[in-house]
Amino acid sequence: MSYETVNYDDVEPVANGMHFLRDPLGCEQLGVTVVDLDGDWTGKEHDHADDGQEEVYVLIEGEATIEVEDEAIELSPGDAVRVDPDATRTLSTDTGGRLVIAGAS
């Protein structure tokens, strides 16, 4: 088959509402995650220096802040941010929302 489909609601969330879609979609080089952001949510600070994966964060609903290398970037619905693999990043929200993260190396 030349395609796969999945509804993210059918993927059991892990790690604070994160729906990892890579495996259900059979992705080999692309990671896709939908994150349900509860109010007062903060992700862990991380980078992808070891695996060379750049990431794009797209806020779908709510408001959020992504801190990249100590610079806070405020996100509104529809905003997208690409982050270099070696840059540290932390995502947070006070209000909740929904976010899509795509990553590839």
ZADO-1210 file (C-alpha; in nm, 4 decimals, padded with zeros to 6 digits):
<atoms>
<atom x="00.0000" y="00.0000" z="00.0000" code="MET" pos="1"/>
<atom x="00.1334" y="00.3471" z="-00.0823" code="SER" pos="2"/>
<atom x="-00.0238" y="00.5228" z="00.2187" code="TYR" pos="3"/>
<atom x="-00.1299" y="00.4754" z="00.5820" code="GLU" pos="4"/>
<atom x="-00.3977" y="00.6529" z="00.7843" code="THR" pos="5"/>
<atom x="-00.4591" y="00.6978" z="01.1552" code="VAL" pos="6"/>
<atom x="-00.6720" y="00.9222" z="01.3726" code="ASN" pos="7"/>
<atom x="-00.4595" y="01.0609" z="01.6511" code="TYR" pos="8"/>
<atom x="-00.7449" y="01.0056" z="01.8991" code="ASP" pos="9"/>
<atom x="-00.6977" y="00.6321" z="01.8338" code="ASP" pos="10"/>
<atom x="-00.3325" y="00.6469" z="01.9452" code="VAL" pos="11"/>
<atom x="-00.2851" y="00.6084" z="02.3200" code="GLU" pos="12"/>
<atom x="-00.1278" y="00.9288" z="02.4574" code="PRO" pos="13"/>
<atom x="00.1965" y="00.9097" z="02.6517" code="VAL" pos="14"/>
<atom x="00.4164" y="01.1649" z="02.8237" code="ALA" pos="15"/>
<atom x="00.1605" y="01.4352" z="02.9063" code="ASN" pos="16"/>
<atom x="-00.0866" y="01.4007" z="02.6203" code="GLY" pos="17"/>
<atom x="00.1587" y="01.3268" z="02.3398" code="MET" pos="18"/>
<atom x="00.0180" y="01.1127" z="02.0569" code="HIS" pos="19"/>
<atom x="00.3195" y="00.9695" z="01.8694" code="PHE" pos="20"/>
<atom x="00.2091" y="00.8856" z="01.5142" code="LEU" pos="21"/>
<atom x="00.5393" y="00.7665" z="01.3628" code="ARG" pos="22"/>
<atom x="00.4844" y="00.3950" z="01.4234" code="ASP" pos="23"/>
<atom x="00.1081" y="00.3810" z="01.3515" code="PRO" pos="24"/>
<atom x="00.1736" y="00.5566" z="01.0180" code="LEU" pos="25"/>
<atom x="00.4771" y="00.3414" z="00.9373" code="GLY" pos="26"/>
<atom x="00.7068" y="00.6443" z="00.9003" code="CYS" pos="27"/>
<atom x="01.0736" y="00.5651" z="00.8468" code="GLU" pos="28"/>
<atom x="01.2299" y="00.9141" z="00.8406" code="GLN" pos="29"/>
<atom x="00.9586" y="01.1441" z="00.9758" code="LEU" pos="30"/>
<atom x="00.8185" y="01.1786" z="01.3238" code="GLY" pos="31"/>
<atom x="00.4763" y="01.3336" z="01.3771" code="VAL" pos="32"/>
<atom x="00.3290" y="01.4032" z="01.7187" code="THR" pos="33"/>
<atom x="00.0024" y="01.5667" z="01.8231" code="VAL" pos="34"/>
<atom x="00.0179" y="01.7163" z="02.1715" code="VAL" pos="35"/>
<atom x="-00.2902" y="01.7973" z="02.3772" code="ASP" pos="36"/>
<atom x="-00.1653" y="02.0786" z="02.5996" code="LEU" pos="37"/>
<atom x="-00.3445" y="02.0962" z="02.9329" code="ASP" pos="38"/>
<atom x="-00.3438" y="02.4286" z="03.1155" code="GLY" pos="39"/>
<atom x="-00.0161" y="02.4959" z="03.2969" code="ASP" pos="40"/>
<atom x="00.1773" y="02.2388" z="03.0862" code="TRP" pos="41"/>
<atom x="00.5550" y="02.2375" z="03.0426" code="THR" pos="42"/>
<atom x="00.7521" y="01.9929" z="02.8294" code="GLY" pos="43"/>
<atom x="01.1038" y="01.8816" z="02.9107" code="LYS" pos="44"/>
<atom x="01.4005" y="02.0789" z="02.7832" code="GLU" pos="45"/>
<atom x="01.5746" y="01.8823" z="02.5081" code="HIS" pos="46"/>
<atom x="01.7677" y="01.8947" z="02.1845" code="ASP" pos="47"/>
<atom x="01.8312" y="01.6524" z="01.9001" code="HIS" pos="48"/>
<atom x="02.2053" y="01.7031" z="01.8596" code="ALA" pos="49"/>
<atom x="02.2669" y="01.3265" z="01.8784" code="ASP" pos="50"/>
<atom x="02.0201" y="01.2252" z="01.6070" code="ASP" pos="51"/>
<atom x="02.0333" y="01.5378" z="01.3862" code="GLY" pos="52"/>
<atom x="01.6559" y="01.5797" z="01.3849" code="GLN" pos="53"/>
<atom x="01.5180" y="01.9253" z="01.3143" code="GLU" pos="54"/>
<atom x="01.1654" y="01.9899" z="01.4354" code="GLU" pos="55"/>
<atom x="00.8751" y="02.2105" z="01.3321" code="VAL" pos="56"/>
<atom x="00.6177" y="02.3082" z="01.5932" code="TYR" pos="57"/>
<atom x="00.2747" y="02.4235" z="01.4676" code="VAL" pos="58"/>
<atom x="00.0246" y="02.5561" z="01.7202" code="LEU" pos="59"/>
<atom x="-00.3299" y="02.4598" z="01.6209" code="ILE" pos="60"/>
<atom x="-00.5284" y="02.5827" z="01.9231" code="GLU" pos="61"/>
<atom x="-00.4597" y="02.7909" z="02.2338" code="GLY" pos="62"/>
<atom x="-00.1465" y="02.9838" z="02.3212" code="GLU" pos="63"/>
<atom x="00.2020" y="02.8542" z="02.3937" code="ALA" pos="64"/>
<atom x="00.5602" y="02.9636" z="02.4372" code="THR" pos="65"/>
<atom x="00.8610" y="02.7819" z="02.2989" code="ILE" pos="66"/>
<atom x="01.1958" y="02.8768" z="02.4471" code="GLU" pos="67"/>
<atom x="01.4806" y="02.8164" z="02.2030" code="VAL" pos="68"/>
<atom x="01.8331" y="02.8759" z="02.3340" code="GLU" pos="69"/>
<atom x="01.6951" y="03.1054" z="02.6101" code="ASP" pos="70"/>
<atom x="01.4808" y="03.3099" z="02.3659" code="GLU" pos="71"/>
<atom x="01.1065" y="03.2953" z="02.4352" code="ALA" pos="72"/>
<atom x="00.8849" y="03.2822" z="02.1261" code="ILE" pos="73"/>
<atom x="00.5126" y="03.3396" z="02.1839" code="GLU" pos="74"/>
<atom x="00.2879" y="03.1248" z="01.9621" code="LEU" pos="75"/>
<atom x="-00.0691" y="03.1914" z="01.8528" code="SER" pos="76"/>
<atom x="-00.2878" y="02.9527" z="01.6511" code="PRO" pos="77"/>
<atom x="-00.1371" y="02.9009" z="01.3059" code="GLY" pos="78"/>
<atom x="00.2183" y="02.9974" z="01.4082" code="ASP" pos="79"/>
<atom x="00.4990" y="02.7585" z="01.3132" code="ALA" pos="80"/>
<atom x="00.8598" y="02.7485" z="01.4365" code="VAL" pos="81"/>
<atom x="01.1468" y="02.5367" z="01.2977" code="ARG" pos="82"/>
<atom x="01.4223" y="02.4478" z="01.5462" code="VAL" pos="83"/>
<atom x="01.7758" y="02.3342" z="01.4568" code="ASP" pos="84"/>
<atom x="01.8754" y="01.9904" z="01.5886" code="PRO" pos="85"/>
<atom x="02.1429" y="02.1201" z="01.8282" code="ASP" pos="86"/>
<atom x="01.9303" y="02.3993" z="01.9802" code="ALA" pos="87"/>
<atom x="01.7748" y="02.3346" z="02.3197" code="THR" pos="88"/>
<atom x="01.4018" y="02.3914" z="02.3362" code="ARG" pos="89"/>
<atom x="01.1250" y="02.3863" z="02.5949" code="THR" pos="90"/>
<atom x="00.7551" y="02.4234" z="02.5220" code="LEU" pos="91"/>
<atom x="00.5026" y="02.5536" z="02.7740" code="SER" pos="92"/>
<atom x="00.1479" y="02.6895" z="02.8049" code="THR" pos="93"/>
<atom x="-00.0621" y="02.8453" z="03.0782" code="ASP" pos="94"/>
<atom x="-00.3923" y="02.8132" z="02.8909" code="THR" pos="95"/>
<atom x="-00.3765" y="02.4776" z="02.7117" code="GLY" pos="96"/>
<atom x="-00.4184" y="02.4022" z="02.3437" code="GLY" pos="97"/>
<atom x="-00.3159" y="02.1637" z="02.0679" code="ARG" pos="98"/>
<atom x="00.0145" y="02.1420" z="01.8845" code="LEU" pos="99"/>
<atom x="00.1581" y="01.9359" z="01.5994" code="VAL" pos="100"/>
<atom x="00.5296" y="01.8538" z="01.5964" code="ILE" pos="101"/>
<atom x="00.7011" y="01.7178" z="01.2856" code="ALA" pos="102"/>
<atom x="01.0633" y="01.6077" z="01.2972" code="GLY" pos="103"/>
<atom x="01.3029" y="01.4583" z="01.0466" code="ALA" pos="104"/>
<atom x="01.6745" y="01.4021" z="01.0132" code="SER" pos="105"/>
</atoms>
